[in-house]
Amino acid sequence: MQSQANLNWGIAAAGRITQDFVTALGTVEKSRHVVVAVADVDGQRAQQFAQRNQIPRHYDGFDALALDREVEVVYVGTLNPFHYAVVHLMLARGKNVLCETPMCLSVEQAKELYTLAEQRGVFLMEGMWSRFFPSYDRLRELLKNDVIGEVTQVKVQHGFRLAHMERVCNRSLGGSILMDIGIYALQLGQFVFGVSPVKILPSGTQLNKERVDVQIDFMLDYGDGRRLVALVTGLENLENDAVITGTKGEIKLSNYWCCTQISRSNAPPESWPLPRAKFDFHYTNTCGLRYEAEEVRRCIEKRLLESPKFTHAESLELAAIADEIRRQIGVVYDV
């Protein structure tokens, strides 16, 4: 693909997160992103989504989207249990795919998809959007330059009143506060320490009547006195920040999973404001989905099959950690 060509997107599911993604695409300067089609299991929802966003084609079901020759890359924003089937369908038809996190409900399913993508020679990425914010580029630089010394602890608190929402509380929909927002704490530990944890210790877990976690504390031990400590809850609103402590100081990430401000010891805060958009957003800082969309475009233009900022191996490592936490706390899916 020529570097100046537009990237043609198809959208799989007409929901809130996909609406935010399309709205975010509209904020990219000199945007070379064009949404050409949307599909949903409810054809009327797809039609309304297309009208609202001036998308030329809408489909009832995902098969037609997979067959649309103009679509180069598909953003999959279905509910979690349907990621595997929809991503598989798109990859089998030779489409590049960006899939909303988590990629799947088990590490085995995710492995299958990454293997298929590699066999088909197409790009596949789990939408770990945190990694593509300018704040994370800056964090990488600060850590590399030893600004706070050797990191000993990452402390995360992440909470919203979500425990009543179907996607969190319903086991058949892949409900789990760990899978909904806790995955972001896991990725921060991975980003900061760059190695797999040697011990995974969940505690303080609250399960609902469907035996789905709605609150969890966990500690990941990375060896040599390094650890991630996290409280993740769907029962109350928390500050939603992360504090990275080193031997020479601290770095604080505000809204750490979609961070637009970094504070650190003895330095003024640094911030990266998000632009205004055509529509209001449904979730915190989802205008920042623009950053991962730009990463997808760059990777496809370079004919990369994965992003160096969030590789297949990193995605699988997080899926394996999440599987192990769920195993220890007794949250089981019918997959």
C-alpha positions as CSV (number, residue, x, y, z in Angstrom):
1,M,0.0,0.0,0.0
2,Q,1.3,3.5,-0.9
3,S,2.2,5.5,2.2
4,Q,-0.1,8.4,1.1
5,A,-3.2,6.1,0.4
6,N,-6.1,6.1,2.7
7,L,-6.6,3.2,5.1
8,N,-10.1,1.7,4.7
9,W,-11.7,0.5,7.9
10,G,-14.6,-1.8,8.5
11,I,-16.3,-1.7,11.9
12,A,-17.5,-5.0,13.5
13,A,-20.3,-4.1,16.0
14,A,-22.3,-0.9,16.3
15,G,-21.8,-0.2,20.0
16,R,-20.4,2.4,22.3
17,I,-16.8,1.6,22.0
18,T,-16.9,1.4,18.2
19,Q,-18.7,4.7,18.2
20,D,-15.9,6.2,20.2
21,F,-13.4,4.7,17.9
22,V,-15.0,6.2,14.8
23,T,-15.3,9.6,16.6
24,A,-11.6,9.4,17.5
25,L,-10.6,8.6,13.9
26,G,-12.2,11.9,12.9
27,T,-9.8,13.8,15.2
28,V,-6.6,12.6,13.4
29,E,-5.0,15.6,11.7
30,K,-4.8,15.1,7.9
31,S,-6.5,11.8,8.5
32,R,-5.9,9.0,6.1
33,H,-8.4,6.9,7.9
34,V,-11.7,6.2,6.1
35,V,-14.6,4.1,7.5
36,V,-16.2,2.4,4.5
37,A,-18.5,-0.2,6.2
38,V,-20.1,-1.2,9.5
39,A,-21.7,-4.5,10.5
40,D,-23.7,-5.7,13.5
41,V,-25.7,-8.8,14.4
42,D,-28.6,-6.3,14.5
43,G,-28.9,-4.9,11.0
44,Q,-31.0,-1.9,12.1
45,R,-28.3,-0.9,14.6
46,A,-25.7,-1.1,11.8
47,Q,-27.9,1.1,9.6
48,Q,-28.4,3.7,12.3
49,F,-24.6,3.7,13.1
50,A,-23.8,4.2,9.4
51,Q,-26.3,7.1,9.1
52,R,-24.9,8.8,12.2
53,N,-21.3,8.5,11.0
54,Q,-21.9,8.9,7.3
55,I,-20.5,5.4,6.5
56,P,-21.4,4.3,3.0
57,R,-22.2,0.6,3.6
58,H,-23.9,-1.3,6.5
59,Y,-24.4,-5.0,6.9
60,D,-26.6,-7.3,8.8
61,G,-24.1,-9.8,10.2
62,F,-20.3,-10.0,9.9
63,D,-20.0,-12.3,6.8
64,A,-20.7,-9.6,4.4
65,L,-18.2,-7.3,6.1
66,A,-15.5,-10.0,5.7
67,L,-16.3,-10.2,2.0
68,D,-16.2,-6.4,1.4
69,R,-13.2,-6.1,-0.9
70,E,-12.7,-2.4,-0.1
71,V,-12.2,-3.1,3.6
72,E,-8.5,-3.4,4.5
73,V,-8.7,-3.5,8.2
74,V,-11.5,-4.4,10.7
75,Y,-11.9,-3.0,14.1
76,V,-13.6,-5.7,16.2
77,G,-15.6,-4.2,19.1
78,T,-18.1,-7.0,19.9
79,L,-18.7,-8.3,23.4
80,N,-15.7,-10.4,24.6
81,P,-17.0,-13.9,24.0
82,F,-17.5,-13.1,20.3
83,H,-14.0,-11.7,19.6
84,Y,-12.6,-15.1,18.7
85,A,-15.2,-16.0,16.1
86,V,-15.4,-12.6,14.5
87,V,-11.6,-12.1,14.4
88,H,-11.2,-15.6,13.0
89,L,-13.7,-14.9,10.2
90,M,-11.9,-11.7,9.3
91,L,-8.4,-13.2,9.3
92,A,-9.6,-16.2,7.2
93,R,-10.8,-13.7,4.6
94,G,-7.4,-12.0,4.6
95,K,-8.4,-8.9,6.5
96,N,-6.0,-7.0,8.9
97,V,-7.6,-6.8,12.3
98,L,-7.5,-4.6,15.4
99,C,-9.4,-6.3,18.2
100,E,-10.7,-4.6,21.3
101,T,-9.0,-5.9,24.4
102,P,-9.1,-8.7,25.6
103,M,-8.3,-10.6,22.4
104,C,-10.1,-13.7,23.7
105,L,-11.3,-15.4,26.9
106,S,-8.3,-17.8,27.0
107,V,-4.7,-17.9,26.0
108,E,-5.3,-20.9,23.8
109,Q,-7.9,-19.1,21.7
110,A,-5.6,-16.1,21.3
111,K,-2.7,-18.4,20.2
112,E,-4.9,-19.8,17.5
113,L,-5.7,-16.3,16.2
114,Y,-2.1,-15.1,16.1
115,T,-1.1,-18.3,14.3
116,L,-3.8,-17.8,11.7
117,A,-2.8,-14.2,11.2
118,E,0.8,-15.2,10.6
119,Q,-0.2,-18.0,8.2
120,R,-2.4,-15.6,6.3
121,G,0.3,-12.9,6.3
122,V,-2.0,-10.2,7.8
123,F,-1.7,-7.7,10.7
124,L,-3.4,-8.6,14.0
125,M,-3.2,-6.5,17.2
126,E,-5.1,-6.6,20.5
127,G,-6.2,-3.0,21.2
128,M,-4.0,-2.4,24.2
129,W,-4.5,1.3,23.5
130,S,-2.6,2.5,26.6
131,R,0.7,1.7,24.8
132,F,0.2,4.2,22.0
133,F,-0.4,7.3,24.1
134,P,2.4,9.9,23.9
135,S,2.6,9.6,27.7
136,Y,3.8,6.0,27.4
137,D,6.5,7.0,24.9
138,R,7.6,9.6,27.5
139,L,7.4,7.0,30.3
140,R,9.6,4.6,28.3
141,E,12.1,7.4,27.9
142,L,12.1,8.4,31.6
143,L,12.6,4.7,32.7
144,K,15.3,4.2,30.1
145,N,17.1,7.3,31.3
146,D,17.0,6.0,34.9
147,V,15.2,9.2,36.1
148,I,13.7,7.5,39.1
149,G,16.4,4.9,39.5
150,E,15.6,1.2,39.7
151,V,11.9,0.6,39.9
152,T,10.8,-1.4,42.9
153,Q,7.0,-1.0,42.9
154,V,4.1,-0.2,40.6
155,K,0.9,0.5,42.5
156,V,-2.4,0.8,40.7
157,Q,-5.9,1.5,41.9
158,H,-8.6,1.3,39.2
159,G,-12.3,1.4,40.0
160,F,-15.6,2.3,38.4
161,R,-19.1,1.4,39.5
162,L,-19.5,-1.3,36.8
163,A,-20.6,-4.3,38.8
164,H,-24.2,-4.0,37.5
165,M,-23.2,-3.9,33.9
166,E,-23.9,-7.0,31.8
167,R,-20.4,-7.1,30.3
168,V,-18.9,-7.2,33.8
169,C,-21.4,-9.2,35.8
170,N,-22.6,-11.9,33.3
171,R,-20.5,-15.0,33.1
172,S,-21.9,-16.0,29.7
173,L,-20.8,-12.6,28.3
174,G,-17.3,-13.1,29.6
175,G,-17.9,-10.9,32.6
176,S,-15.0,-10.1,34.9
177,I,-13.6,-6.9,36.3
178,L,-10.1,-8.4,35.7
179,M,-10.9,-8.8,32.0
180,D,-12.7,-5.5,31.7
181,I,-10.3,-3.1,33.3
182,G,-7.8,-5.2,35.4
183,I,-5.9,-6.1,32.2
184,Y,-4.6,-2.6,32.1
185,A,-2.8,-3.0,35.4
186,L,-1.3,-6.2,34.1
187,Q,0.0,-4.4,31.0
188,L,1.6,-1.7,33.1
189,G,3.6,-4.2,35.1
190,Q,4.7,-5.8,31.8
191,F,5.6,-2.4,30.3
192,V,7.6,-1.2,33.4
193,F,9.4,-4.4,34.3
194,G,9.8,-6.1,30.9
195,V,9.8,-9.6,32.3
196,S,7.2,-12.2,33.3
197,P,6.2,-12.3,37.0
198,V,7.7,-15.2,39.0
199,K,4.7,-15.2,41.3
200,I,1.0,-14.3,40.8
201,L,-0.9,-13.7,44.1
202,P,-4.5,-12.7,43.9
203,S,-6.3,-11.8,47.2
204,G,-9.4,-9.9,48.4
205,T,-11.5,-11.2,45.6
206,Q,-15.3,-10.6,45.6
207,L,-17.3,-12.8,43.3
208,N,-21.0,-12.1,42.4
209,K,-23.8,-14.7,42.3
210,E,-22.6,-15.9,38.9
211,R,-19.2,-16.5,40.3
212,V,-17.6,-13.6,38.3
213,D,-15.1,-11.3,39.9
214,V,-16.4,-7.8,40.6
215,Q,-13.4,-6.8,42.8
216,I,-9.9,-8.2,43.1
217,D,-6.6,-7.3,44.7
218,F,-3.5,-8.9,43.2
219,M,0.3,-8.8,43.6
220,L,2.7,-9.8,40.8
221,D,6.2,-10.5,42.0
222,Y,8.8,-9.9,39.4
223,G,11.7,-11.0,41.6
224,D,14.6,-9.0,43.0
225,G,12.2,-7.0,45.2
226,R,10.1,-5.7,42.3
227,R,6.3,-6.0,42.3
228,L,3.1,-4.7,41.0
229,V,0.3,-4.2,43.5
230,A,-3.2,-3.5,42.2
231,L,-6.7,-3.0,43.5
232,V,-9.3,-3.3,40.7
233,T,-13.0,-2.9,41.5
234,G,-16.4,-2.6,39.9
235,L,-17.9,-1.6,43.2
236,E,-16.7,2.0,43.6
237,N,-15.0,4.9,41.8
238,L,-11.3,5.2,42.7
239,E,-8.6,7.7,41.7
240,N,-7.5,5.5,38.8
241,D,-3.9,6.4,38.9
242,A,-0.7,4.5,39.0
243,V,2.4,5.3,41.0
244,I,5.8,3.9,39.9
245,T,8.3,4.0,42.7
246,G,12.0,3.8,42.1
247,T,15.1,4.1,44.2
248,K,15.5,7.8,43.2
249,G,11.9,9.1,43.0
250,E,8.3,8.5,41.8
251,I,6.3,8.8,38.6
252,K,2.5,9.2,38.8
253,L,0.3,8.4,35.8
254,S,-3.2,10.0,36.0
255,N,-5.8,7.8,34.4
256,Y,-2.9,5.4,33.9
257,W,-4.5,3.2,31.2
258,C,-5.4,6.3,29.0
259,C,-2.9,8.7,30.5
260,T,-2.7,12.3,29.4
261,Q,-0.6,13.6,32.4
262,I,2.6,12.4,34.1
263,S,3.8,13.9,37.3
264,R,7.2,13.1,38.9
265,S,9.3,14.1,41.8
266,N,11.0,17.5,41.4
267,A,9.7,18.3,37.9
268,P,6.6,20.1,36.6
269,P,3.7,17.8,35.3
270,E,3.8,17.0,31.6
271,S,0.5,16.7,29.7
272,W,-0.8,15.8,26.3
273,P,-4.4,17.2,26.0
274,L,-6.8,15.3,23.7
275,P,-8.5,17.3,20.9
276,R,-12.2,18.1,20.7
277,A,-14.3,15.8,18.6
278,K,-17.6,15.8,16.6
279,F,-19.4,13.8,19.2
280,D,-19.0,13.3,23.0
281,F,-17.3,10.1,24.1
282,H,-18.8,7.3,26.2
283,Y,-15.7,6.4,28.1
284,T,-12.7,8.1,29.7
285,N,-10.2,9.6,27.2
286,T,-11.4,7.4,24.4
287,C,-10.4,10.1,22.0
288,G,-7.0,8.5,22.6
289,L,-8.1,5.6,20.4
290,R,-6.7,7.8,17.7
291,Y,-3.2,6.9,18.8
292,E,-3.7,3.1,18.3
293,A,-5.4,3.7,15.0
294,E,-2.4,5.6,13.8
295,E,-0.1,2.8,15.0
296,V,-2.2,0.3,13.0
297,R,-1.9,2.5,9.9
298,R,1.9,2.8,10.3
299,C,2.3,-1.0,10.8
300,I,0.2,-1.9,7.7
301,E,2.0,0.7,5.6
302,K,5.3,-1.0,6.6
303,R,3.8,-4.4,6.0
304,L,4.4,-5.4,9.6
305,L,2.3,-8.3,11.0
306,E,2.5,-7.0,14.6
307,S,3.2,-3.8,16.4
308,P,6.6,-3.5,18.1
309,K,4.8,-1.4,20.8
310,F,2.5,-4.3,21.7
311,T,3.6,-7.6,20.2
312,H,1.8,-10.9,19.9
313,A,4.1,-12.4,22.6
314,E,3.2,-9.6,25.0
315,S,-0.5,-10.1,24.3
316,L,-0.2,-13.8,25.0
317,E,1.8,-13.3,28.1
318,L,-1.0,-11.0,29.6
319,A,-3.6,-13.6,28.5
320,A,-1.6,-16.3,30.4
321,I,-1.4,-14.2,33.5
322,A,-5.1,-13.4,33.4
323,D,-5.9,-17.1,32.9
324,E,-3.8,-18.0,35.9
325,I,-5.5,-15.3,38.1
326,R,-8.9,-16.6,37.1
327,R,-7.8,-20.2,37.8
328,Q,-6.7,-19.2,41.3
329,I,-9.9,-17.3,42.1
330,G,-12.3,-19.8,40.5
331,V,-13.7,-17.9,37.6
332,V,-14.4,-20.3,34.7
333,Y,-15.9,-19.6,31.2
334,D,-17.7,-22.1,28.9
335,V,-15.3,-21.7,26.0
